[in-house]
Amino acid sequence: MKKPRWSNEEDLLLSELYPDTPDAEIQEELKRQFGTNRSLAAIEIRAGILFLSKNPKQYAFYKGDNLEMIGTKQELAEYRGVRVETISFYLSNVHKKRVEQSKNPSKRIMVVGL
C-alpha cells in the first residue's frame, strides 16, 4: 500500500507546530484538519526532511528561594561548572526529597522545568 504524499498545507502546519508542540498533538491536529493518519515516525521523518527541530527545554535554577538563571541543561551546567548529569540529578525525585528533608533548604539547589 502506497502512503499518501504530504501536502503543502500539512508541511506548513508541521513547520508551525513542530518546535513547541509534542508529536502526539501534531498527529491529532493533522488528523483533525486533513483527515490524514500520520504515524509519529512519519512526523519525525518529515520534520527531518524539512530541517525542523524542537526548541530545547528550558529550566529555572534556584539557590534557596532565589532564581539564579534560566536556560537549557547545558547552559545551567556551564554556569555552575558541573556536568549535565548533575543538572539532571537536581531534577530528580531523589534530590527533591533531600531538599525537603534538609535542615536548611534555603541554601539547597533546585532545578525546575519550565
URLINQUI-V922943 format. One record per helix or strand of 3 or more residues. SS is the DSSP state (H for helix, E for strand). FROM is the first residue (numbers start at 0). TO is the last residue. If there is no record, write none. Layout:
ss->[SS | SS]
from->[FROM | FROM]
to->[TO | TO]
This chain:
ss->[H | H | H | E | E | H | H | H | H | E]
from->[7 | 22 | 39 | 58 | 65 | 72 | 83 | 92 | 104 | 108]
to->[16 | 33 | 48 | 62 | 70 | 79 | 89 | 100 | 106 | 112]
